[in-house]
Amino acid sequence: MAVKIRLKRMGKIRNAQYRIVVIDSRAKRDGRAIEEIGIYQPKSEPSVIQINSERAQYWLGVGAQPSETVEKLLKLTGDRDTFAGGKGESTVAAQPEKADKLAAFNKALAEADDEPASGAITSRRKKGEAPADEAEVEAAPAEDAASDEA
């Protein structure tokens, strides 16, 4: 039985994500995989490459042939060098920690002034209520009085 290690496309349009799978070479392109050994997300910054090194070493040891793309990924993670007898140093940068967006928002909100900038939309305008400008407040009773006289 000939076994290959290749990418299986997942994800949405314009958001490609791949599983690195071990599959029988006679299976269909999107056929059932024998085992999933990793993931590859090229769209994130930096790209996410996670490979179960132990399983990759096993499948390479029993003769699985990686595709060209998977071969490059294995070289990046150092798994190909480890299989060849080298040290297997990874050249992939570690994923940076994502900043807590809520904490950043609360910090910016605390630093901001209480008065909105000129031309800013306030929460009243968002809800569809009229702004409480002095000119509009004074004009409104005069219009009501004129309509009552008629």
PLY file of the C-alpha trace (Angstrom):
ply
format ascii 1.0
element vertex 150
property float x
property float y
property float z
element edge 149
property int vertex1
property int vertex2
end_header
0.00 0.00 0.00
1.45 3.36 -1.07
0.89 6.12 1.44
1.25 9.85 0.89
1.33 12.83 3.19
-0.48 15.79 1.65
-2.67 18.80 2.31
-6.44 18.58 2.52
-8.18 21.93 1.96
-10.57 23.21 4.61
-11.97 26.63 5.46
-13.86 29.25 3.52
-13.32 31.11 0.28
-10.40 33.54 0.65
-9.56 31.97 4.02
-7.65 28.86 3.10
-6.84 26.42 5.87
-5.35 23.00 5.40
-5.04 19.76 7.30
-1.87 17.78 6.84
-3.09 14.23 6.37
-1.78 10.76 5.68
-3.79 9.21 2.87
-3.70 6.16 0.64
-2.28 7.18 -2.74
-5.14 5.38 -4.54
-7.81 7.37 -2.66
-9.68 10.28 -4.21
-8.31 13.79 -3.84
-10.80 14.64 -1.08
-11.15 11.05 0.07
-10.98 9.68 3.57
-7.66 10.22 5.33
-5.88 7.58 7.36
-4.68 10.10 9.94
-4.48 13.86 10.45
-1.01 14.86 11.62
-1.13 18.66 11.52
-2.62 21.93 10.34
-1.42 24.75 8.08
-3.03 28.21 7.98
-1.18 30.37 5.45
-3.45 33.45 5.73
-2.76 34.25 9.37
0.19 36.52 10.15
2.60 34.76 10.68
1.48 31.51 9.10
0.40 28.76 11.49
2.18 25.43 11.00
1.49 22.75 13.60
2.71 19.23 12.91
2.66 16.29 15.30
6.36 15.51 14.98
6.14 12.01 16.45
3.46 10.88 13.96
5.22 12.58 11.03
8.42 10.70 11.89
6.51 7.43 12.08
4.84 7.85 8.69
8.08 8.97 7.02
9.74 5.90 8.58
7.22 3.49 7.08
7.69 4.99 3.61
5.03 7.69 3.23
5.90 10.15 0.48
5.15 13.81 1.29
3.87 16.14 -1.43
6.09 19.06 -2.47
4.24 21.52 -0.23
4.26 19.20 2.78
7.97 18.55 2.16
8.63 22.29 2.47
6.52 22.50 5.63
8.40 19.56 7.15
11.69 21.31 6.38
10.43 24.52 8.02
9.41 22.70 11.20
12.61 20.64 11.25
10.84 17.28 11.03
12.46 16.35 7.70
15.95 16.97 9.10
15.14 14.95 12.21
14.06 12.05 10.01
17.30 12.31 8.02
19.32 12.08 11.23
20.01 15.77 11.88
19.17 17.95 14.84
15.89 19.09 13.31
15.94 22.76 14.25
12.74 24.61 13.44
12.93 27.82 11.40
9.29 28.72 12.10
8.76 31.79 14.30
6.66 31.35 17.41
3.12 32.67 17.31
2.85 36.05 19.05
0.30 36.38 21.82
-2.83 38.16 20.68
-3.61 41.30 22.63
-6.78 41.28 24.60
-9.02 43.56 22.49
-11.46 44.25 25.30
-8.69 45.38 27.65
-7.27 47.67 24.96
-10.72 49.14 24.31
-11.35 49.77 28.01
-7.93 51.42 28.35
-8.59 53.71 25.38
-12.03 54.53 26.73
-10.60 55.49 30.13
-8.01 57.76 28.50
-10.51 59.48 26.21
-12.30 62.70 27.18
-15.95 62.53 28.17
-17.04 64.96 25.45
-17.36 63.54 21.92
-15.43 65.13 19.08
-17.23 67.68 16.91
-19.44 65.94 14.39
-19.34 62.67 16.29
-22.48 60.58 16.40
-23.72 60.18 19.94
-25.71 57.28 21.28
-28.93 59.32 21.00
-28.46 59.78 17.27
-27.72 56.10 16.83
-31.03 55.20 18.45
-32.92 57.59 16.18
-33.68 60.22 18.80
-33.30 63.88 17.95
-30.28 65.67 19.35
-30.93 67.95 22.30
-29.65 71.19 20.75
-30.93 74.42 22.28
-32.15 75.81 18.94
-34.30 72.76 18.26
-35.72 72.71 21.79
-36.80 76.38 21.52
-38.20 75.98 17.99
-40.33 72.97 18.87
-42.73 74.74 21.34
-43.24 77.64 18.91
-44.33 75.22 16.18
-46.71 73.44 18.59
-48.31 76.77 19.58
-48.82 77.72 15.94
-50.51 74.40 15.18
-52.85 74.78 18.22
-54.11 78.19 17.02
-55.14 76.86 13.65
0 1
1 2
2 3
3 4
4 5
5 6
6 7
7 8
8 9
9 10
10 11
11 12
12 13
13 14
14 15
15 16
16 17
17 18
18 19
19 20
20 21
21 22
22 23
23 24
24 25
25 26
26 27
27 28
28 29
29 30
30 31
31 32
32 33
33 34
34 35
35 36
36 37
37 38
38 39
39 40
40 41
41 42
42 43
43 44
44 45
45 46
46 47
47 48
48 49
49 50
50 51
51 52
52 53
53 54
54 55
55 56
56 57
57 58
58 59
59 60
60 61
61 62
62 63
63 64
64 65
65 66
66 67
67 68
68 69
69 70
70 71
71 72
72 73
73 74
74 75
75 76
76 77
77 78
78 79
79 80
80 81
81 82
82 83
83 84
84 85
85 86
86 87
87 88
88 89
89 90
90 91
91 92
92 93
93 94
94 95
95 96
96 97
97 98
98 99
99 100
100 101
101 102
102 103
103 104
104 105
105 106
106 107
107 108
108 109
109 110
110 111
111 112
112 113
113 114
114 115
115 116
116 117
117 118
118 119
119 120
120 121
121 122
122 123
123 124
124 125
125 126
126 127
127 128
128 129
129 130
130 131
131 132
132 133
133 134
134 135
135 136
136 137
137 138
138 139
139 140
140 141
141 142
142 143
143 144
144 145
145 146
146 147
147 148
148 149
